[in-house]
Amino acid sequence: MPFTHSKPMRFGDCDLTGIAYHPAYLSMLVDVNEAMFASFGVTWKELMFERKLGLPTVTMNLEFKRPAVYGDTLDFAVHVRSIGRASLDLETIVTVRGDIIWSVKQRIVMTSLEDHKSHPWPDDVRAGLTRYLEPRHDA
């Protein structure tokens, strides 16, 4: 089951015509990913400042289908596709009133903020992410 979260398309997220400014989508995506971690009790503040762990995105593939406009509510569905030793593959599908607006496939890697090398997922974080892990449907 995906993690779901909704965010409004604010005036500051749009260009002068009221159409979503695409870099604002990436800022929203960060907020949604942060909310997913918080949903299982692990804040990014705790990870970064107490545990000294980072969550950089190492790959991202975006596909824009149609524009969102000022006043729309964007519904995010974050699908956890796989959890590796230190990697996390997510697919986020963003809709407005049921229509897909954009989607992104993203790989995040847990790293140590001390040496910037990959770091295995802590057990509590892995357990939380596993709540959203979806079974693979390989052909």
DSSP file with accessible surface (Angstrom, degrees, kcal/mol):
  #  RESIDUE AA STRUCTURE BP1 BP2  ACC     N-H-->O    O-->H-N    N-H-->O    O-->H-N    TCO  KAPPA ALPHA  PHI   PSI    X-CA   Y-CA   Z-CA
    1    1 A M              0   0  165      0, 0.0    79,-0.2     0, 0.0     2,-0.0   0.000 360.0 360.0 360.0 131.5    0.0    0.0    0.0
    2    2 A P        -     0   0   35      0, 0.0     2,-0.4     0, 0.0    77,-0.2  -0.321 360.0-111.3 -74.5 158.0    1.5    3.4   -0.9
    3    3 A F  E     -A   78   0A  21     75,-2.3    75,-3.4   129,-0.1     2,-0.4  -0.740  39.8-156.9 -79.5 133.5    2.1    6.3    1.4
    4    4 A T  E     +A   77   0A  98     -2,-0.4     2,-0.3    73,-0.2    73,-0.2  -0.914  21.0 161.3-120.1 146.8   -0.4    9.0    0.4
    5    5 A H  E     -A   76   0A  67     71,-1.9    71,-3.4    -2,-0.4     2,-0.4  -0.969  22.5-144.2-158.4 143.9   -0.2   12.8    1.1
    6    6 A S  E     -A   75   0A  64     -2,-0.3    69,-0.2    69,-0.2    67,-0.0  -0.905  14.5-178.2-117.7 146.1   -1.9   15.8   -0.4
    7    7 A K  E     -A   74   0A  37     67,-2.5    67,-3.3    -2,-0.4     2,-0.2  -0.998  24.6-122.4-140.8 139.3   -0.4   19.3   -1.0
    8    8 A P  E     -A   73   0A  74      0, 0.0     2,-0.9     0, 0.0    65,-0.2  -0.506  23.9-119.5 -79.2 148.2   -2.0   22.4   -2.4
    9    9 A M        -     0   0    3     63,-3.1    62,-2.3    60,-0.2     2,-0.1  -0.805  41.0-156.0 -84.4 107.8   -0.6   24.1   -5.5
   10   10 A R    >   -     0   0  139     -2,-0.9     3,-1.7    60,-0.2     4,-0.1  -0.457  26.7-110.1 -88.2 161.8    0.2   27.5   -4.0
   11   11 A F  G >  S+     0   0  150      1,-0.3     3,-1.8     2,-0.2     7,-0.1   0.897 119.0  55.7 -55.0 -43.5    0.6   30.8   -5.8
   12   12 A G  G 3  S+     0   0   68      1,-0.3    -1,-0.3    12,-0.0    -3,-0.0   0.602  99.8  61.6 -69.3  -9.7    4.3   30.9   -5.2
   13   13 A D  G <  S+     0   0   13     -3,-1.7     8,-3.3     2,-0.1     2,-0.3   0.358  98.6  73.9 -92.4   3.1    4.6   27.4   -6.9
   14   14 A C  B <  S-F   20   0B  19     -3,-1.8     6,-0.2     6,-0.3     2,-0.1  -0.781  76.0-121.3-120.6 159.9    3.3   28.8  -10.2
   15   15 A D    >   -     0   0   69      4,-2.9     3,-2.0    -2,-0.3    -1,-0.1  -0.195  53.7 -79.3 -83.3-173.7    4.5   31.0  -13.1
   16   16 A L  T 3  S+     0   0  182      1,-0.3    -1,-0.1     2,-0.1    -2,-0.0   0.677 130.7  56.5 -66.5 -16.3    2.7   34.2  -14.1
   17   17 A T  T 3  S-     0   0  106      2,-0.2    -1,-0.3     3,-0.0     3,-0.1   0.452 118.7-108.1 -92.1  -2.0    0.0   32.3  -16.0
   18   18 A G  S <  S+     0   0   21     -3,-2.0    52,-2.7     1,-0.3     2,-0.3   0.540  76.9 133.0  88.3   6.7   -0.9   30.2  -12.9
   19   19 A I  B     -G   69   0C  65     50,-0.2    -4,-2.9     1,-0.1    -1,-0.3  -0.727  68.4 -90.3 -92.6 143.1    0.6   27.0  -14.2
   20   20 A A  B     -F   14   0B  12     48,-3.0     2,-0.7    -2,-0.3    -6,-0.3  -0.197  31.9-132.4 -53.6 133.2    2.8   25.0  -11.9
   21   21 A Y    >>  -     0   0  134     -8,-3.3     3,-2.2     1,-0.1     4,-0.6  -0.822  20.8-135.9 -86.6 115.2    6.5   25.9  -12.0
   22   22 A H  H >> S+     0   0  109     -2,-0.7     3,-1.0     1,-0.3     4,-0.9   0.781  98.3  61.2 -56.6 -32.8    8.2   22.5  -12.4
   23   23 A P  H 3> S+     0   0   49      0, 0.0     4,-1.4     0, 0.0     3,-0.5   0.845  96.0  63.9 -62.2 -25.2   11.0   23.0   -9.9
   24   24 A A  H <> S+     0   0   11     -3,-2.2     4,-2.3     1,-0.2    -2,-0.2   0.842  93.1  62.9 -63.9 -30.6    8.3   23.6   -7.2
   25   25 A Y  H <X S+     0   0    8     -3,-1.0     4,-2.4    -4,-0.6    -1,-0.2   0.888 100.3  52.0 -59.2 -39.7    7.3   19.9   -7.8
   26   26 A L  H  X S+     0   0   66     -4,-0.9     4,-2.1    -3,-0.5    -1,-0.2   0.895 107.8  50.8 -67.6 -37.1   10.7   18.8   -6.6
   27   27 A S  H  X S+     0   0   66     -4,-1.4     4,-2.0     1,-0.2    -1,-0.2   0.918 111.1  49.2 -63.7 -41.3   10.4   20.8   -3.4
   28   28 A M  H  X S+     0   0    4     -4,-2.3     4,-2.5     1,-0.2    -2,-0.2   0.902 107.3  55.5 -62.7 -40.9    7.0   19.2   -2.8
   29   29 A L  H  X S+     0   0    2     -4,-2.4     4,-2.9     1,-0.2     5,-0.2   0.912 105.9  50.8 -60.4 -42.3    8.5   15.8   -3.4
   30   30 A V  H  X S+     0   0   71     -4,-2.1     4,-2.6     1,-0.2    -1,-0.2   0.938 110.4  50.0 -59.7 -45.9   11.0   16.4   -0.7
   31   31 A D  H  X S+     0   0   58     -4,-2.0     4,-2.3     1,-0.2    -2,-0.2   0.910 112.0  47.6 -58.9 -42.5    8.2   17.4    1.7
   32   32 A V  H  X S+     0   0    0     -4,-2.5     4,-2.1     2,-0.2    -2,-0.2   0.921 111.4  49.4 -67.9 -43.7    6.2   14.3    0.8
   33   33 A N  H  X S+     0   0    2     -4,-2.9     4,-1.9     1,-0.2    -2,-0.2   0.921 111.4  50.1 -61.2 -41.4    9.2   12.0    1.3
   34   34 A E  H  X S+     0   0   81     -4,-2.6     4,-2.3    -5,-0.2    -2,-0.2   0.917 109.3  51.6 -62.4 -40.7   10.0   13.6    4.6
   35   35 A A  H  X S+     0   0   26     -4,-2.3     4,-1.8     1,-0.2    -1,-0.2   0.861 105.0  56.8 -64.8 -34.7    6.3   13.1    5.7
   36   36 A M  H  X S+     0   0    0     -4,-2.1     4,-0.6     2,-0.2    -1,-0.2   0.944 108.5  45.7 -63.0 -45.9    6.6    9.4    4.7
   37   37 A F  H ><>S+     0   0    0     -4,-1.9     5,-1.9     1,-0.2     3,-1.4   0.931 111.4  52.6 -62.1 -43.0    9.5    8.9    7.1
   38   38 A A  H ><5S+     0   0   52     -4,-2.3     3,-2.1     1,-0.3    -1,-0.2   0.836  95.9  70.3 -62.4 -28.9    7.7   10.9    9.8
   39   39 A S  H 3<5S+     0   0   43     -4,-1.8    -1,-0.3     1,-0.3    -2,-0.2   0.751 104.2  41.1 -63.1 -23.0    4.6    8.6    9.4
   40   40 A F  T <<5S-     0   0   29     -3,-1.4    -1,-0.3    -4,-0.6    -2,-0.2   0.161 127.5 -96.4-112.1  21.5    6.6    5.8   10.9
   41   41 A G  T < 5S+     0   0   58     -3,-2.1     2,-0.6     1,-0.2    -3,-0.2   0.624  87.9 115.2  86.7  14.2    8.2    7.9   13.7
   42   42 A V      < -     0   0    3     -5,-1.9     2,-0.2    -6,-0.1    -2,-0.2  -0.952  47.7-158.6-120.0 113.2   11.6    8.8   12.2
   43   43 A T     >  -     0   0   65     -2,-0.6     4,-2.2     1,-0.1     5,-0.1  -0.603  23.2-130.7 -88.5 151.4   12.1   12.4   11.4
   44   44 A W  H  > S+     0   0   28     -2,-0.2     4,-3.0     1,-0.2     5,-0.3   0.849 110.1  60.5 -65.8 -32.8   14.7   13.7    9.0
   45   45 A K  H  >>S+     0   0  145      2,-0.2     4,-2.8     1,-0.2     5,-0.6   0.943 106.7  45.7 -58.7 -45.8   15.9   16.1   11.7
   46   46 A E  I  >>S+     0   0   45      1,-0.2     5,-2.5     3,-0.2     4,-1.6   0.936 114.1  48.7 -62.4 -46.2   16.7   13.1   13.9
   47   47 A L  I  <5S+     0   0    0     -4,-2.2     6,-2.8     3,-0.2    -2,-0.2   0.944 120.8  34.6 -59.2 -48.4   18.4   11.2   11.1
   48   48 A M  I  <5S+     0   0   56     -4,-3.0    -2,-0.2     4,-0.2    -3,-0.2   0.921 128.4  29.7 -77.8 -44.9   20.6   14.1   10.0
   49   49 A F  I  <5S+     0   0  138     -4,-2.8    -3,-0.2    -5,-0.3    -2,-0.1   0.774 132.0  27.1 -93.6 -26.9   21.4   15.9   13.2
   50   50 A E  I  <<S+     0   0  142     -4,-1.6    -3,-0.2    -5,-0.6    -4,-0.1   0.852 132.5  30.6 -99.2 -47.7   21.4   13.1   15.8
   51   51 A R  S   <S-     0   0   75     -5,-2.5    -3,-0.2     2,-0.1    -4,-0.2   0.569  96.1-133.2 -88.3 -12.2   22.3   10.0   13.8
   52   52 A K        +     0   0   90     -6,-0.4    61,-2.9     1,-0.2    62,-0.5   0.905  56.5 140.7  60.6  45.1   24.4   11.9   11.3
   53   53 A L  E     -H  112   0D   7     -6,-2.8     2,-0.3    59,-0.2    59,-0.2  -0.940  36.1-154.3-120.6 141.1   22.8   10.1    8.3
   54   54 A G  E     -H  111   0D   5     57,-3.1    57,-2.0    -2,-0.4    59,-0.0  -0.725  11.6-152.9-112.7 164.9   21.9   11.6    5.0
   55   55 A L        +     0   0   19     -2,-0.3    55,-0.2    55,-0.2     2,-0.1  -0.457  25.6 174.4-133.0  59.6   19.3   10.7    2.3
   56   56 A P        -     0   0   55      0, 0.0    53,-2.3     0, 0.0     2,-0.5  -0.396  31.6-125.5 -71.5 146.0   20.6   12.0   -1.0
   57   57 A T  E     +B  108   0A  60     51,-0.2    51,-0.3     1,-0.1     3,-0.1  -0.782  26.9 179.6 -83.9 130.2   18.8   11.2   -4.2
   58   58 A V  E     +     0   0A  82     49,-2.8     2,-0.3    -2,-0.5    50,-0.2   0.677  67.0  20.5-107.8 -23.3   21.1    9.5   -6.7
   59   59 A T  E     +B  107   0A  82     48,-1.2    48,-2.2     2,-0.0    -1,-0.3  -0.994  60.7 176.6-143.1 150.5   18.8    9.0   -9.6
   60   60 A M  E     -B  106   0A  74     -2,-0.3     2,-0.5    46,-0.2    46,-0.2  -0.960   9.0-171.6-153.6 130.1   15.5   10.6  -10.7
   61   61 A N  E     -B  105   0A 108     44,-2.6    44,-2.1    -2,-0.3     2,-0.3  -0.951  15.6-170.0-127.2 109.5   13.4   10.0  -13.7
   62   62 A L  E     -B  104   0A  53     -2,-0.5     2,-0.4    42,-0.2    42,-0.2  -0.762   9.5-171.0-101.6 145.5   10.5   12.5  -14.1
   63   63 A E  E     -B  103   0A  99     40,-2.6    40,-2.0    -2,-0.3     2,-0.5  -0.974   8.8-156.6-136.3 119.8    7.6   12.4  -16.5
   64   64 A F  E     +B  102   0A 102     -2,-0.4    38,-0.2    38,-0.2    37,-0.1  -0.847  15.8 172.5 -97.2 128.8    5.2   15.3  -16.9
   65   65 A K        -     0   0  111     36,-3.0    37,-0.2    -2,-0.5    -1,-0.1   0.819  64.7 -17.7-101.1 -45.4    1.8   14.5  -18.2
   66   66 A R  S    S-     0   0  128     35,-1.6    -1,-0.4    33,-0.1     2,-0.1  -0.973  76.0 -88.9-159.1 159.6   -0.2   17.7  -17.9
   67   67 A P        -     0   0   78      0, 0.0     2,-0.3     0, 0.0    35,-0.0  -0.427  26.0-144.7 -78.7 149.2    0.1   20.9  -16.0
   68   68 A A        -     0   0    0     -2,-0.1   -48,-3.0   -48,-0.1     2,-0.3  -0.751  22.1-148.6 -97.4 157.0   -1.3   21.6  -12.5
   69   69 A V  B >   -G   19   0C  61     -2,-0.3     3,-2.6   -50,-0.2   -50,-0.2  -0.864  30.8 -71.3-128.0 162.0   -2.6   25.1  -11.8
   70   70 A Y  T 3  S+     0   0  134    -52,-2.7   -60,-0.2    -2,-0.3     3,-0.1  -0.215 120.2  26.4 -50.0 130.1   -2.9   27.4   -8.9
   71   71 A G  T 3  S+     0   0   57    -62,-2.3    -1,-0.3     1,-0.4   -61,-0.1   0.188  89.4 128.0  98.3 -16.5   -5.5   26.1   -6.5
   72   72 A D    <   -     0   0   14     -3,-2.6   -63,-3.1   -64,-0.1     2,-0.6  -0.373  55.9-133.9 -67.2 151.9   -5.2   22.5   -7.4
   73   73 A T  E     -A    8   0A  72    -65,-0.2     2,-0.5    -3,-0.1    24,-0.4  -0.956  17.9-147.7-104.8 121.5   -4.7   19.9   -4.7
   74   74 A L  E     -A    7   0A   0    -67,-3.3   -67,-2.5    -2,-0.6     2,-0.6  -0.809   5.2-154.0 -92.6 126.7   -1.9   17.4   -5.7
   75   75 A D  E     -AC   6  95A  57     20,-3.1    20,-2.6    -2,-0.5     2,-0.4  -0.920  10.4-158.7-103.5 118.2   -2.4   13.9   -4.4
   76   76 A F  E     -AC   5  94A   2    -71,-3.4   -71,-1.9    -2,-0.6     2,-0.5  -0.835  10.5-171.3-100.2 131.3    0.9   12.0   -4.0
   77   77 A A  E     -AC   4  93A  22     16,-2.0    16,-2.3    -2,-0.4     2,-0.7  -0.968  10.3-161.5-120.9 109.4    1.0    8.2   -3.8
   78   78 A V  E     -AC   3  92A   0    -75,-3.4   -75,-2.3    -2,-0.5     2,-0.6  -0.851   4.2-164.2 -97.3 115.0    4.6    7.1   -2.9
   79   79 A H  E     - C   0  91A  25     12,-3.1    12,-2.4    -2,-0.7     2,-0.8  -0.884  13.0-144.5-100.8 120.7    5.2    3.4   -3.8
   80   80 A V  E     +dC 133  90A   0     52,-1.1    54,-2.2    -2,-0.6    10,-0.2  -0.777  22.7 176.8 -83.1 111.9    8.2    1.7   -2.2
   81   81 A R  E     -     0   0A  84      8,-2.7     2,-0.3    -2,-0.8    -1,-0.2   0.830  60.4  -8.6 -88.9 -36.9    9.4   -0.5   -5.0
   82   82 A S  E     - C   0  89A  29      7,-1.3     7,-2.8    51,-0.0     2,-0.5  -0.977  49.5-151.2-160.7 152.3   12.5   -2.0   -3.3
   83   83 A I  E     - C   0  88A  28     -2,-0.3     5,-0.2     5,-0.2     2,-0.1  -0.987  22.6-177.0-126.0 115.2   14.7   -1.6   -0.2
   84   84 A G        -     0   0   24      3,-2.5    37,-0.3    -2,-0.5    -2,-0.0  -0.212  50.3 -76.9 -94.8-167.2   18.3   -2.6   -0.6
   85   85 A R  S    S-     0   0  135      1,-0.2    36,-2.2    35,-0.1     3,-0.0   0.930 125.9  -9.3 -58.4 -44.7   21.1   -2.6    2.0
   86   86 A A  S    S+     0   0    8     34,-0.2    24,-3.1    32,-0.0     2,-0.2   0.345 122.0  87.3-133.6   0.0   21.4    1.2    1.8
   87   87 A S  E     - E   0 109A  26     22,-0.2    -3,-2.5    31,-0.1     2,-0.4  -0.681  50.1-163.7-108.3 160.0   19.2    2.1   -1.2
   88   88 A L  E     -CE  83 108A   0     20,-2.2    20,-2.6    -2,-0.2     2,-0.6  -0.975   6.5-156.4-142.8 121.6   15.5    2.8   -1.6
   89   89 A D  E     +CE  82 107A  35     -7,-2.8    -8,-2.7    -2,-0.4    -7,-1.3  -0.912  19.3 180.0-103.6 121.8   13.6    2.8   -4.9
   90   90 A L  E     -CE  80 106A   3     16,-3.1    16,-2.9    -2,-0.6     2,-0.4  -0.898  19.2-164.0-119.0 147.9   10.4    4.9   -4.9
   91   91 A E  E     -CE  79 105A  39    -12,-2.4   -12,-3.1    -2,-0.3     2,-0.5  -0.983  13.6-167.5-128.6 119.9    7.8    5.6   -7.5
   92   92 A T  E     -CE  78 104A   0     12,-2.8    12,-2.2    -2,-0.4     2,-0.5  -0.934   4.3-165.1-112.3 127.7    5.6    8.5   -6.8
   93   93 A I  E     -CE  77 103A  42    -16,-2.3   -16,-2.0    -2,-0.5     2,-0.5  -0.956   7.3-159.8-113.7 126.4    2.5    9.2   -8.8
   94   94 A V  E     +CE  76 102A   0      8,-2.8     7,-3.3    -2,-0.5     8,-1.3  -0.932  14.0 178.1-113.8 126.2    0.9   12.6   -8.5
   95   95 A T  E     -CE  75 100A  30    -20,-2.6   -20,-3.1    -2,-0.5     2,-0.4  -0.869  23.2-155.2-125.4 157.7   -2.7   13.2   -9.4
   96   96 A V  E >  S- E   0  99A   4      3,-2.4     3,-2.3    -2,-0.3   -22,-0.1  -0.992  89.0 -17.5-129.1 120.2   -5.2   16.0   -9.5
   97   97 A R  T 3  S-     0   0  185     -2,-0.4     3,-0.1   -24,-0.4    -1,-0.1   0.855 131.0 -51.6  50.0  39.0   -8.9   14.9   -9.3
   98   98 A G  T 3  S+     0   0   60      1,-0.2     2,-0.4   -23,-0.0    -1,-0.3   0.295 113.4 116.6  87.6 -10.8   -7.8   11.4  -10.3
   99   99 A D  E <  S- E   0  96A  83     -3,-2.3    -3,-2.4     1,-0.0     2,-0.3  -0.789  71.0-115.9 -93.2 134.0   -5.8   12.5  -13.4
  100  100 A I  E     + E   0  95A  75     -2,-0.4    -5,-0.3    -5,-0.2     3,-0.1  -0.509  34.9 173.8 -69.7 127.3   -2.0   11.8  -13.4
  101  101 A I  E     -     0   0A   5     -7,-3.3   -36,-3.0     1,-0.4   -35,-1.6   0.805  64.1 -22.8 -98.3 -48.2   -0.1   15.1  -13.5
  102  102 A W  E     -BE  64  94A   0     -8,-1.3    -8,-2.8   -38,-0.2    -1,-0.4  -0.978  55.2-158.3-157.9 163.9    3.4   13.8  -13.2
  103  103 A S  E     -BE  63  93A  20    -40,-2.0   -40,-2.6    -2,-0.3     2,-0.3  -0.968   4.8-162.1-144.8 159.6    5.3   10.8  -11.9
  104  104 A V  E     -BE  62  92A   0    -12,-2.2   -12,-2.8    -2,-0.3     2,-0.5  -0.994  12.7-153.9-147.1 136.4    8.9   10.2  -10.7
  105  105 A K  E     +BE  61  91A 117    -44,-2.1   -44,-2.6    -2,-0.3     2,-0.4  -0.966  31.0 179.8-105.0 129.9   11.0    7.1  -10.2
  106  106 A Q  E     -BE  60  90A   9    -16,-2.9   -16,-3.1    -2,-0.5     2,-0.5  -0.984  25.0-155.5-138.7 139.0   13.7    7.9   -7.6
  107  107 A R  E     -BE  59  89A  98    -48,-2.2   -49,-2.8    -2,-0.4   -48,-1.2  -0.982  15.2-172.6-114.8 125.4   16.6    6.1   -5.9
  108  108 A I  E     -BE  57  88A   3    -20,-2.6   -20,-2.2    -2,-0.5     2,-0.4  -0.903   6.0-158.4-111.8 142.7   17.6    7.4   -2.5
  109  109 A V  E     - E   0  87A  25    -53,-2.3     2,-0.4    -2,-0.4   -22,-0.2  -0.988  16.3-130.1-125.3 130.0   20.7    6.1   -0.7
  110  110 A M        +     0   0    0    -24,-3.1     9,-2.5    -2,-0.4     2,-0.3  -0.627  36.8 179.2 -74.8 130.5   21.3    6.3    3.0
  111  111 A T  E     -HI  54 118D  18    -57,-2.0   -57,-3.1    -2,-0.4     2,-0.4  -0.934  33.4-109.5-131.0 158.5   24.8    7.7    3.7
  112  112 A S  E  >  -H   53   0D  13      5,-2.6     4,-1.8    -2,-0.3   -59,-0.2  -0.713  19.2-149.0 -80.4 132.8   27.0    8.6    6.6
  113  113 A L  T  4 S+     0   0   68    -61,-2.9   -60,-0.1    -2,-0.4    -1,-0.1   0.586  95.0  59.7 -78.6  -7.5   27.3   12.4    6.9
  114  114 A E  T  4 S+     0   0  152    -62,-0.5    -1,-0.2     3,-0.1   -61,-0.1   0.894 127.4   7.3 -85.9 -43.5   30.7   11.8    8.4
  115  115 A D  T  4 S-     0   0   88      2,-0.2    -2,-0.2     3,-0.0     3,-0.1   0.452  91.2-128.4-118.7  -2.5   32.4   10.0    5.5
  116  116 A H     <  +     0   0  139     -4,-1.8     2,-0.3     1,-0.2    -3,-0.1   0.734  64.5 131.2  61.4  26.6   29.7   10.3    2.8
  117  117 A K        -     0   0  139     -5,-0.1    -5,-2.6     1,-0.1    -1,-0.2  -0.710  68.9 -81.6-102.5 159.2   29.7    6.6    2.1
  118  118 A S  B     -I  111   0D  61     -2,-0.3    -7,-0.3    -7,-0.2    -1,-0.1  -0.218  45.7-162.4 -59.3 150.1   26.6    4.4    1.9
  119  119 A H        -     0   0   69     -9,-2.5    -9,-0.2   -33,-0.2    -1,-0.0  -1.000  23.5-107.0-137.5 132.9   25.3    3.2    5.3
  120  120 A P        -     0   0   57      0, 0.0   -34,-0.2     0, 0.0   -35,-0.1  -0.260  45.5 -95.1 -59.4 148.5   22.9    0.3    5.9
  121  121 A W        -     0   0    7    -36,-2.2   -34,-0.1   -37,-0.3   -35,-0.0  -0.428  42.4-114.8 -61.1 129.8   19.4    1.3    6.8
  122  122 A P     >  -     0   0   25      0, 0.0     4,-2.8     0, 0.0     3,-0.3  -0.362  29.8-110.5 -60.2 150.7   18.9    1.3   10.6
  123  123 A D  H  > S+     0   0  140      1,-0.2     4,-2.6     2,-0.2     5,-0.2   0.873 116.6  50.2 -55.3 -42.1   16.5   -1.5   11.7
  124  124 A D  H  > S+     0   0   70      2,-0.2     4,-2.0     1,-0.2    -1,-0.2   0.889 112.5  47.0 -68.0 -35.6   13.8    1.0   12.8
  125  125 A V  H  > S+     0   0    0     -3,-0.3     4,-2.8     2,-0.2     5,-0.2   0.942 112.4  49.4 -70.0 -45.2   14.0    2.9    9.5
  126  126 A R  H  X S+     0   0   78     -4,-2.8     4,-2.4     1,-0.2    -2,-0.2   0.927 110.7  51.1 -58.3 -44.2   13.9   -0.4    7.4
  127  127 A A  H  X S+     0   0   62     -4,-2.6     4,-0.9    -5,-0.3    -1,-0.2   0.918 111.6  47.7 -61.1 -41.7   10.9   -1.6    9.4
  128  128 A G  H >< S+     0   0    5     -4,-2.0     3,-0.8     1,-0.2     4,-0.4   0.931 112.4  47.6 -65.8 -44.3    9.1    1.7    8.8
  129  129 A L  H >< S+     0   0    0     -4,-2.8     3,-1.8     1,-0.2     4,-0.4   0.871 103.0  63.9 -63.5 -35.5    9.8    1.6    5.0
  130  130 A T  H >< S+     0   0   69     -4,-2.4     3,-1.1     1,-0.3    -1,-0.2   0.795  87.3  71.5 -62.1 -25.9    8.8   -2.0    4.8
  131  131 A R  T << S+     0   0  143     -4,-0.9    -1,-0.3    -3,-0.8    -2,-0.2   0.812 107.1  36.6 -56.0 -31.1    5.2   -0.9    5.8
  132  132 A Y  T <  S+     0   0   18     -3,-1.8   -52,-1.1    -4,-0.4    -1,-0.3   0.400  87.0 123.6-104.2   0.2    5.0    0.6    2.3
  133  133 A L  B <   -d   80   0A  71     -3,-1.1   -52,-0.2    -4,-0.4    -3,-0.0  -0.455  48.9-151.7 -67.7 130.1    6.9   -2.0    0.4
  134  134 A E        -     0   0   35    -54,-2.2    -2,-0.1    -2,-0.2    -1,-0.0  -0.796  22.1-102.7-104.4 144.2    4.8   -3.4   -2.4
  135  135 A P        -     0   0   95      0, 0.0     2,-0.2     0, 0.0    -1,-0.1  -0.308  39.5-111.0 -64.1 145.7    5.2   -7.0   -3.8
  136  136 A R        -     0   0  171      1,-0.1     2,-0.3     2,-0.0   -54,-0.0  -0.575  20.9-161.0 -77.4 141.9    7.1   -7.2   -7.1
  137  137 A H        +     0   0  168     -2,-0.2     2,-0.2     2,-0.0    -1,-0.1  -0.634  19.8 179.2-121.1  67.2    5.0   -8.3  -10.1
  138  138 A D              0   0  118     -2,-0.3    -2,-0.0     1,-0.1     0, 0.0  -0.477 360.0 360.0 -72.4 142.4    7.8   -9.5  -12.4
  139  139 A A              0   0  153     -2,-0.2    -1,-0.1     0, 0.0    -2,-0.0  -0.376 360.0 360.0 -81.4 360.0    6.7  -10.8  -15.8
